[in-house]
Amino acid sequence: MKIQFVSEGPALLVRNKERILVAADLHIGIEADLAAHGWHVASRTNDRLLRLLSCVESESPDRVVLLGDVKHNLPRTTRQEYFELPGFLSAIRKTVPFHVVPGNHDTGIARFLQEGELLAKNGAVLDGFGYLHGHTLPSPDLAGRLIITGHHHPLVSIYDDVGCALKTPAYLLAGLNDSLLFRETGKGLKQGQKQRRKGGGTRALFMPAFNECAGFDIVSIIQHPFSPISRSIIAGSAEVLLSDGTYIGPVSSMEEPDAAA
Amino acid sequence: MPPLKLLDPRLRSLVSERGFTGLSDAQVQAIPRILGHENVVLIAPTGTGKTESAMLPVFSSLLSEPRTGGISALYVTPLRSLNRDILSRMEWWCARLGLKIGVRHGDTPASERRRQALSPPDLLITTPETVQALFMGKRLRRHLSGVKHVIVDEIHELAGSKRGAQLAVALERLHVHAGEFQRIGLSATVGNPDDIGRFLCGARPFTVVQVPVAKQLDISVKYAGDTFRKQAAVLSGMIGGKGSTLVFVNTRVTAEALGHELFERGDVEVHHGSLSKEVRIDAEERFKRGEINTLICTSSMELGIDIGRVDHVIQFGSPREVARLVQRVGRAGHRLHTVSRGTVLATGFSDLLESLVIARKAHRNEIEDVIVPVNAADVLANQVAAIAVEYGEIELARVQEIVERSSVFTRCSDMLADVCRQMEEHRLIRIDGSRIITTARARTYLSSNLSMIHDERKVPVFDIVSRRTVGTLDESFVVGWVHTGAVFITKGQLWRVLEIADGKLTVEPARKVQGDLPSWEGEQIPVPFSIAREVGRIRRSRSIREYSHDAENVLFAENFLTEMDKNKTPVSSDELIVLENTDDGVVCNICAGHKANEALARVLSALVSARFGTTVGIELDAYRILLRLPAYVRAADIRDILTTLDPTHMPGILRLALKRTALFKWKLVQVAKKFGAIDPDADFERISIHRLLEFFDNTIIQQEAYRELLSDYMDIDTAAGIVALIASGRITVSTGPLSIIGAEGILSSRDQVPPPTADHAVIAAIKKRLDADDVVLCCMNCHNWKSRTVISRVPEHPQCPKCGARLIAALKPWEEPLYAIANKKRKNTEERATELRLMKNANIVLSSGKKAVTALAARGVGPENASRILRSLAEGDAFYREILKAERTYIQTHRFWQ
């Protein structure tokens, strides 16, 4: 069992019995929304496709998991999405089998997918790992496992003596409080607890967004959680990794330098 | 024939009725030429009747020409307030001559606009922006076809800016409708009147009528003390006599601070652009009526708005430029043949020398050139959209013909193609072969982008202590100038910036700050290179007496230099650069002016950040650059870079360095807005700007941002010239401790250059994490001592306090139970293996000391990995890089994820 960091993505190659390439939060069609907010830029869907295919080529996975928010607009599907999504998805389909764990932006995604490609909204277990977009409570099947999740778009700022030297997408790894996350699912919880006795408890690996223009500061994700899964992070357990797998350390070690000092 | 005789008889009688006793030089020279339908640039000081010089002959022509029923003359000024002023002066004449006069600008009510559309005035007073709007309506366009005269007032204010470039194109668009018309420019003194003429007329012939200004100026410079309080007291002593005084300051902040200090006198008012229109007009009126006799103002009062009699102009602090001083002092003695009296109050050593140089240049009429921007891509985009809307669809070749008839665009066919491609991407126009076609977005874009002035959003300033909003700042100021930790004044109080986020600036009250004024300057006026060099020359030759006869000035400056000598700190000059170590970094004393120092600072910081892998903060003024650096980079390092730098590499380095700065991002946003790529009300908060701006890489938008920064904000050629002088030995570079010159003055805090790769910062973060990691040290010799501590407190060679042995194992906190196992009397196989591991661990610590303890604290690093890391003999960063590599391998494996 191995997790490789594909920094070009950012993406993950999860290796157990098979090789699964994971990319989260593509937000195809974001340009239409940017235009609605006053930013008029050309579509970059094709750049994103080439980047994803290049990850596929270098890692040769057995299948690909798109971890939610494949499309951007909600609740309606925009002209840009109708125009671009079919080509985008079929280009991947031609290369490698893929699944979509639907996210909050993926209303109406089903019409673009073929049978077996769409997984459950509350997550799925593939080859021993949990996959969840991250905006919902997870399925009890995921209890006790490492849950790979998107939705949060973590970004980290690293400071040196003079100022901020780097602001970059990063991974956040944290232990989760099961009693908060698997509240109403007695049976599942029991299974989960059994799992936990074997492993080290439920944990989540928050993936950075594959889309290049989105991000939330890691410190603020912890301080102002906005999803069931981020609300159940066990205080002090959160650790930061850069998109190439460099271990930066616990979040507590990277608080901003005291500005008033 | 005397000029008056040439005028229409109806006008001649009005001239005597108005009480004109004689004509000014400007009027005598200009009137015959304007009556002769020549294009004229009239350059004369304020108060010499420039407006009448132009308008009397124009009125005369209007009376003799057949009426067309449309607008016959356009009078363009840069300001609405100036429009109102001109209107009230011209109404008198028009009423008596039977001419219809109108004013149209942003404040004009819709009813008045409609009236003008139905029945146009003969003379329309307007702003450059409203000229743009005139082309949008079908009816107004028709009214423009009869225009015979265009007068551009205060043209020097427009010619150097993108506003001016836009107006120049608008005049050529007008030419399409009206044919050739007479062009008259009214200007304050500039160094290059011919460029102003070409700006106004393109390739057409024109005449420059110039009335010299210098003989009418009486400027003195006076040192006003070293603290703000003393300076204000000196100022207070100079005002309030019989006459009225205008006090010019360089920033709104200073205006506020002085107003606060002098408020109790009761005869002083403050006037600047941040105040509301009502407050400003009230101050103007009270000054005009003599109810107050002193007005403290910023450049808001520079232009010719009539505020009545001014006896004396005081410039508080160096005026920075000769043109500015001449223009400001010109406000005094607002009547013909009177001498303009002005005093500069200098506020420090550099300020004094600079003021003396500027005063000397003013008396010699050595005024700076106005640099007309050529081929500004965002102006072109704006005008392409305007032309597309005006014509619906038009051949690209025609567009090129129109814009190239002006002097602000030349040989721009490639650029025009790039601009159109970019605009098509934003759906502002459609391209159909060789034609461009307007779109629905184009009209919306145009109505919110009539002006090339960057419209400022206001950022609220939120006080975290009282939890209320205490004021607002300009968005570009916040983006470009304010940084975390910066201190500034607003509402008469000091604030320190805590955070810039959520569209607001979070601050706390600051109690103490060095010096008496804020640590940044809002409206920075750059000091030109030639002035900074001359200041350097005075420092070197110590020739203050050649510049000033005022005993106090001379005494202060000479004492200051004597103090430098006593401290054995070399005095930087035009031939000497002194690099001084301070706690915050290195002060580079370079007398090169703002723009060259700006370029030099950015090149230096790029090289420092690349060589040392650190972020570099930049603060600068015309005489010094402060590079904020970590303690391990010293003046000698900067000297090495400066003396080995190849000047021909500098432009390339600068372009690369600029891309990572806040200044560049700020400018890119501005240009993209003018291109219609970003709407004026775009949402900045929701979008992570730093990534989004990468979308503009290698576009014409990015090119224009570079062009503008490299021409308007910095001077790389001059900076490279300085470096070449260093290489040839004509400028010497020395290092030393901080001197009083280096510490003098208030630096304007501005920007940060992050390192090209964040490798160093990542290593620093990992080092910081490891230093804070817990470690359990336990003696493997006496088996009787263990201690829990953090890495940073571990001695170089840990030793057991009980037995004195150095055979110490370093365990991670969760490995602590292993010590008890290893200490067991009787062990099974597994336990013996544990003991062996601990012995191995202790042996590594014995041979490598603290370095081994650090390596052993890393994630997934046991004795085997640790000895591999230590065997590599890597030191410093390389050592941590080895640790990082081991951790990365571990993190990919099964064990980490369990």
Interface residues (C-beta under 8 A of the other chain):
Chain A: M1 K2 I3 Q4 F5 L34 H37 G38 W39 H40 V41 A42 R44 L146 L155 I158 Y159 D160 D161 V162 G163 C164 A165 L166 K167 T168 G199 G200 E212 C213 A214 G215 L241 L242 D244 G245 T246 Y247 I248 G249 P250 S253 M254 A259 A260
Chain B: E425 H426 R427 H483 T484 G485 R496 V497 L498 E499 E508 T614 T615 V616 G617 R628 L629 P630 A631 G676 A677 I678 D679 P680 D681 A682 D683 R686 I687 S688 H690 R691 L692 E694 F695 F696 Q752 P754 P755 A758 H760 A761 V762 A764 A765 I766 K768 R769 A772 R859 L884 E887 R888 I891 Q892 T893 H894 W897 Q898
